[in-house]
Amino acid sequence: MIRIEGLNVSLAEFQLRDIDLHIAEHQFFVLMGPTGAGKTVLLEALAGLVPVDSGRIFLGDREITNLPPERRGIGIVYQDYALFPHMTVQENITYGLHFHPVSPKVRRERFSQFVETLNLPHLLRRRPETLSGGELQRTALARALMIDPEVLLLDEPLSALDPAFRQEIQELLRRLHESSRVTLLMVTHDFAEALSLAERAAVINHGRIQQVGAIKDIFRRPRTAFVADFTGMKNLFPAVYAGTRAQIGSLSVEMGRRADVERGFIAIRPEDIVLSAGPLASSMRNCFQARIIDVVDRGFFYEVSLDICGTVFKSLITKGALVELEIESGRDVYASFKATAVHLF
């Protein structure tokens, strides 16, 4: 559906470089990265809102690189909604049809479909200034969908919402994706959002794509130290390799395989580190005595900071494990993890 080949964009001091990306028809694809990574610039290049230096953009078999925005078949919803303050909800929703005219019958059918799907009938006469964050987002989605786009671009649609509205819009996006033929490309800096919504994803940083793949593969098998850190792999350390072991300061970690280089980084997800009162009789090839230095409530889990031979590791445990092991600062425990849980970069 969307094919980007060798895309380069210069915008003031920022540059997108050598972007290659393929998004299948009717896929829910997420573009992730920190603030300033180039996510919105890439969306705007797709939508035809910023000029392209070189490269090509295809929608299906149709090249759209140099087409004006209104001829691309792409809708975009911005983080700040970009609704017209002087128009009612109904007028905002139908505004795009001035540039994409359809028959009165099709207009009525689309309007009825999206107003009902997005639960907007009671808001049609109101203006944006009187709406909540969730209502603004639903109105912006309806306006974008009214032009019947092949692709819908969503620029951080959940970031400005409070938790209650965020969950509402997440569920709404799932339903829209399941019930329509539109391909969704959503930008976010929140990896948890991507995990809950996306099928495939790309991670971008400093204007370059770092990794593309199934969202679960990016989560479990990051290819670079940046992607590991971005996806929450908090235990990321520079290491010297010797045989199948990695040396982190005075700590020697079993990796279960040889590295191709002498130096690099290793990473272990915090949820892969198991805490126990004593050494475990298991297949885990890494088991170290550790001193607890901090415990932080993270909602469903507790994040435990551990001092292992002078290196600070983080582990995630449940409340049940916290109580059972009597986890508190200053106590000694054992921290274990499999050699297969060690990622090399």
C-alpha positions as CSV (number, residue, x, y, z in Angstrom):
1,M,0.0,0.0,0.0
2,I,2.6,2.6,1.1
3,R,6.1,2.2,-0.4
4,I,8.8,4.7,0.4
5,E,12.1,4.4,-1.5
6,G,15.3,6.4,-0.6
7,L,13.4,9.4,0.8
8,N,15.5,12.4,1.8
9,V,14.0,15.6,3.2
10,S,15.7,18.8,4.5
11,L,13.6,21.0,6.7
12,A,15.6,23.9,8.3
13,E,18.4,22.2,10.3
14,F,16.6,18.8,10.4
15,Q,17.0,16.1,7.8
16,L,15.3,12.8,7.0
17,R,17.9,10.5,5.4
18,D,17.6,7.3,3.2
19,I,14.1,6.3,4.4
20,D,12.9,3.0,3.0
21,L,9.6,1.7,4.3
22,H,6.8,-0.6,3.2
23,I,3.4,-0.7,4.8
24,A,0.9,-3.3,3.7
25,E,-2.8,-2.5,2.8
26,H,-5.1,-2.3,5.8
27,Q,-2.2,-2.6,8.2
28,F,-2.1,-0.7,11.5
29,F,1.5,0.5,11.4
30,V,3.2,2.6,14.1
31,L,6.2,4.9,13.7
32,M,8.0,5.3,17.0
33,G,10.8,7.5,18.2
34,P,11.7,10.2,20.7
35,T,10.8,13.9,20.4
36,G,12.6,15.4,17.5
37,A,13.4,12.1,15.8
38,G,11.6,13.1,12.5
39,K,8.2,11.3,12.9
40,T,6.0,14.3,12.1
41,V,8.3,15.4,9.2
42,L,7.9,11.9,7.7
43,L,4.1,12.1,8.0
44,E,4.0,15.5,6.4
45,A,6.2,14.3,3.5
46,L,3.8,11.4,2.9
47,A,0.8,13.9,3.0
48,G,2.6,16.3,0.6
49,L,2.9,19.1,3.1
50,V,6.7,19.4,3.0
51,P,8.9,19.2,-0.1
52,V,11.0,16.1,-0.8
53,D,14.7,16.4,-1.8
54,S,14.9,13.0,-3.4
55,G,13.4,9.5,-3.3
56,R,9.9,8.2,-4.3
57,I,6.6,7.6,-2.5
58,F,4.0,5.2,-3.8
59,L,0.4,4.5,-2.8
60,G,-0.3,1.1,-4.2
61,D,0.9,1.2,-7.8
62,R,0.5,5.0,-8.0
63,E,3.5,7.3,-7.5
64,I,2.4,10.3,-5.4
65,T,5.8,11.9,-4.7
66,N,5.0,15.1,-6.5
67,L,1.2,15.2,-6.3
68,P,-0.5,18.0,-4.3
69,P,-2.0,16.9,-0.9
70,E,-5.6,16.8,-2.1
71,R,-4.8,14.3,-4.9
72,R,-2.9,11.8,-2.7
73,G,-5.8,9.9,-1.0
74,I,-4.3,10.5,2.4
75,G,-5.9,12.0,5.5
76,I,-4.0,13.4,8.5
77,V,-5.0,14.0,12.1
78,Y,-2.6,16.3,14.1
79,Q,-1.8,16.1,17.8
80,D,-3.6,19.4,18.4
81,Y,-6.6,18.4,16.2
82,A,-6.3,21.5,13.9
83,L,-10.1,22.0,14.0
84,F,-11.5,25.4,12.8
85,P,-12.7,27.2,16.0
86,H,-15.3,29.3,14.2
87,M,-17.1,26.2,12.8
88,T,-19.4,23.7,14.4
89,V,-18.5,20.0,14.8
90,Q,-20.7,19.3,11.7
91,E,-19.1,22.0,9.6
92,N,-15.6,20.8,10.6
93,I,-16.5,17.2,9.7
94,T,-17.7,18.1,6.2
95,Y,-15.1,20.7,5.4
96,G,-12.9,18.4,3.4
97,L,-15.6,17.7,1.0
98,H,-15.1,21.1,-0.5
99,F,-11.9,19.7,-2.0
100,H,-13.2,16.1,-2.5
101,P,-16.8,16.6,-3.8
102,V,-19.1,13.6,-3.8
103,S,-22.8,13.1,-4.5
104,P,-25.3,14.2,-1.9
105,K,-26.2,10.5,-1.3
106,V,-22.6,9.5,-0.6
107,R,-22.1,12.5,1.6
108,R,-25.1,11.6,3.7
109,E,-24.1,8.0,4.0
110,R,-20.5,8.8,5.0
111,F,-21.6,11.5,7.5
112,S,-24.1,9.2,9.1
113,Q,-21.6,6.3,9.3
114,F,-18.8,8.2,11.0
115,V,-21.0,10.4,13.2
116,E,-22.6,7.2,14.6
117,T,-19.3,5.2,14.8
118,L,-17.6,8.0,16.6
119,N,-20.5,8.8,18.9
120,L,-20.9,12.4,17.7
121,P,-24.7,13.0,17.1
122,H,-25.1,15.1,20.3
123,L,-22.1,17.3,19.5
124,L,-22.9,18.4,15.9
125,R,-24.0,22.0,16.8
126,R,-21.2,22.7,19.2
127,R,-17.9,24.4,18.6
128,P,-14.4,23.0,19.3
129,E,-13.8,25.3,22.4
130,T,-16.7,23.5,24.2
131,L,-15.4,20.0,23.6
132,S,-13.3,17.6,25.8
133,G,-10.0,16.2,24.5
134,G,-11.7,12.9,23.6
135,E,-14.5,14.7,21.7
136,L,-12.0,16.9,19.9
137,Q,-10.1,13.8,18.8
138,R,-13.3,12.0,17.6
139,T,-14.3,15.1,15.6
140,A,-10.8,15.3,14.0
141,L,-11.0,11.6,13.1
142,A,-14.5,12.0,11.5
143,R,-13.2,15.0,9.4
144,A,-10.3,13.0,8.1
145,L,-12.4,9.9,7.3
146,M,-15.1,11.9,5.5
147,I,-12.8,12.3,2.4
148,D,-12.6,8.4,2.2
149,P,-8.7,8.3,2.4
150,E,-6.9,5.1,1.5
151,V,-4.4,6.0,4.3
152,L,-5.0,7.8,7.5
153,L,-2.0,9.4,9.3
154,L,-2.3,10.0,13.0
155,D,0.2,12.3,14.6
156,E,0.4,11.3,18.3
157,P,-3.4,11.0,18.7
158,L,-3.2,10.0,22.3
159,S,-0.5,12.1,23.8
160,A,-2.7,15.1,24.8
161,L,-5.4,13.0,26.4
162,D,-5.9,12.1,30.1
163,P,-5.8,8.3,30.9
164,A,-9.6,7.8,30.6
165,F,-9.9,9.5,27.2
166,R,-6.7,7.7,26.0
167,Q,-8.2,4.3,26.6
168,E,-11.4,5.4,24.9
169,I,-9.6,6.6,21.8
170,Q,-7.4,3.4,21.7
171,E,-10.5,1.3,21.6
172,L,-12.0,3.5,19.0
173,L,-8.9,3.2,16.8
174,R,-9.1,-0.6,17.1
175,R,-12.7,-0.6,16.0
176,L,-12.1,1.8,13.1
177,H,-9.3,-0.4,11.9
178,E,-11.4,-3.6,12.1
179,S,-14.5,-2.1,10.5
180,S,-12.9,0.0,7.6
181,R,-10.6,-0.6,4.7
182,V,-8.3,2.3,5.6
183,T,-4.6,1.7,6.3
184,L,-3.5,3.4,9.5
185,L,0.0,4.9,10.2
186,M,0.2,6.3,13.7
187,V,3.1,8.3,15.2
188,T,4.0,7.9,18.9
189,H,6.9,8.1,21.3
190,D,5.1,5.7,23.7
191,F,6.1,2.1,23.2
192,A,3.2,0.8,25.4
193,E,0.7,2.5,22.9
194,A,2.4,0.8,20.0
195,L,2.3,-2.6,21.7
196,S,-1.4,-2.3,22.3
197,L,-2.4,-1.2,18.8
198,A,0.2,-2.0,16.1
199,E,0.9,-5.1,14.0
200,R,4.2,-3.7,12.6
201,A,6.3,-0.8,13.5
202,A,9.4,1.2,12.7
203,V,11.7,3.0,15.1
204,I,13.2,6.3,13.9
205,N,16.0,8.5,15.5
206,H,17.8,11.5,14.2
207,G,16.0,11.2,10.9
208,R,17.0,7.6,10.2
209,I,15.1,4.4,10.5
210,Q,16.7,2.2,13.2
211,Q,14.6,-0.9,12.9
212,V,11.4,-2.2,11.1
213,G,9.4,-5.3,11.9
214,A,6.7,-7.0,13.8
215,I,6.0,-5.0,17.0
216,K,6.8,-8.0,19.2
217,D,10.1,-8.7,17.4
218,I,11.2,-5.1,18.0
219,F,10.2,-5.5,21.6
220,R,12.0,-8.9,22.1
221,R,14.9,-8.6,19.6
222,P,16.0,-4.9,19.3
223,R,18.9,-4.6,16.8
224,T,20.6,-1.5,18.2
225,A,21.4,-0.1,21.6
226,F,19.1,2.8,20.9
227,V,16.1,0.6,20.1
228,A,16.8,-1.5,23.2
229,D,16.8,1.6,25.4
230,F,13.7,3.0,23.6
231,T,11.7,-0.2,24.1
232,G,12.4,-0.3,27.8
233,M,15.4,-2.6,28.1
234,K,16.7,-0.6,31.0
235,N,19.7,-2.8,31.7
236,L,22.0,-1.6,29.0
237,F,25.8,-1.7,29.6
238,P,29.0,-1.4,27.6
239,A,30.9,-4.7,27.7
240,V,34.1,-6.4,26.7
241,Y,33.6,-9.9,25.2
242,A,35.8,-12.9,25.9
243,G,34.6,-16.2,24.5
244,T,30.9,-16.7,25.5
245,R,31.1,-14.2,28.4
246,A,30.7,-10.4,28.6
247,Q,32.7,-8.4,31.2
248,I,30.8,-5.4,32.7
249,G,33.3,-3.8,35.2
250,S,34.1,-6.6,37.6
251,L,31.0,-8.6,36.7
252,S,31.2,-11.6,34.2
253,V,27.9,-12.4,32.4
254,E,27.3,-15.7,30.4
255,M,25.9,-14.9,27.0
256,G,25.6,-18.5,25.7
257,R,27.3,-17.6,22.4
258,R,30.4,-15.8,21.0
259,A,30.3,-12.2,19.9
260,D,31.7,-11.1,16.5
261,V,33.5,-8.1,18.0
262,E,35.7,-7.4,21.1
263,R,33.5,-4.7,22.5
264,G,29.9,-3.6,22.4
265,F,26.8,-3.4,24.6
266,I,24.7,-6.0,26.3
267,A,21.1,-5.6,27.4
268,I,18.7,-7.5,29.6
269,R,15.0,-6.7,29.9
270,P,14.1,-6.0,33.6
271,E,11.2,-8.5,33.4
272,D,13.8,-11.3,32.5
273,I,15.7,-10.8,35.8
274,V,14.2,-13.2,38.4
275,L,14.7,-12.4,42.1
276,S,14.9,-15.1,44.8
277,A,15.9,-15.5,48.5
278,G,18.7,-18.0,47.6
279,P,20.4,-19.4,44.5
280,L,17.9,-21.0,42.1
281,A,18.2,-24.6,41.0
282,S,17.4,-23.9,37.4
283,S,18.8,-23.7,33.9
284,M,19.5,-20.0,34.3
285,R,23.3,-19.6,33.7
286,N,23.6,-16.2,35.4
287,C,22.9,-16.0,39.1
288,F,24.4,-13.3,41.3
289,Q,24.0,-12.0,44.9
290,A,22.6,-8.5,44.8
291,R,21.9,-5.7,47.3
292,I,18.5,-3.9,46.9
293,I,19.0,-0.2,46.7
294,D,15.6,1.1,45.7
295,V,12.0,-0.1,45.1
296,V,9.5,2.0,43.0
297,D,5.8,1.3,42.5
298,R,5.1,1.2,38.7
299,G,1.4,0.3,39.0
300,F,1.0,-3.4,38.0
301,F,4.7,-4.1,38.9
302,Y,7.4,-2.9,41.2
303,E,10.8,-1.8,39.8
304,V,13.6,-3.0,42.0
305,S,17.1,-1.5,41.6
306,L,19.9,-3.9,42.4
307,D,23.6,-3.4,43.1
308,I,25.5,-6.4,41.5
309,C,29.2,-6.1,41.9
310,G,29.0,-2.3,41.6
311,T,26.7,-2.3,38.6
312,V,23.1,-1.2,38.9
313,F,20.5,-3.6,37.4
314,K,16.7,-3.1,37.3
315,S,14.2,-5.9,37.8
316,L,10.3,-5.9,37.6
317,I,8.4,-8.0,40.1
318,T,4.7,-8.4,41.1
319,K,3.3,-7.2,44.4
320,G,3.0,-10.9,45.4
321,A,6.7,-11.5,44.9
322,L,7.5,-8.2,46.7
323,V,5.6,-9.4,49.8
324,E,6.8,-13.0,49.6
325,L,10.5,-12.1,49.3
326,E,10.2,-9.2,51.7
327,I,11.8,-6.9,49.2
328,E,13.0,-3.6,50.7
329,S,16.1,-1.4,50.4
330,G,19.2,-2.8,52.0
331,R,18.2,-6.4,51.8
332,D,20.3,-9.0,49.9
333,V,18.7,-11.2,47.3
334,Y,19.8,-13.4,44.3
335,A,19.2,-12.1,40.8
336,S,19.1,-14.7,38.0
337,F,18.6,-14.5,34.2
338,K,19.1,-16.9,31.2
339,A,21.9,-16.6,28.8
340,T,19.3,-16.2,26.1
341,A,17.9,-13.1,27.8
342,V,21.3,-11.3,27.1
343,H,21.1,-9.2,23.9
344,L,24.3,-8.1,22.1
345,F,24.8,-4.9,20.1
